């Protein structure tokens, strides 16, 4: 059975900020890229441990996938079969705070 993927409030805000920033140069590309990032989170439903453990945290439940230059940080809860996307962050910005 697939895990349920949910976007946290902070990850939704991150995505909005990314789309807003890209839209300053190319509005049509911005929305498309936002959807592209979300599409990659949906693949985690079948493969929750696809990403690596985030090195800064060393917690096996907090993992990330790298999509282009973005770190999609997520938390796996095996008992509830859920994946919570915590942050979507440009790699050059360092590590975001997570809750």
ABEGO torsion letter per residue (X at the ends): XBBBBBBBAAAAAAAAAAAAAAAAABAAAAAAAAAAAAAAAAAAAABAAABBBBAAAGBAABBBBBBEABBBBBBBBAAAGBBBBABBBBAAAEBBBBX
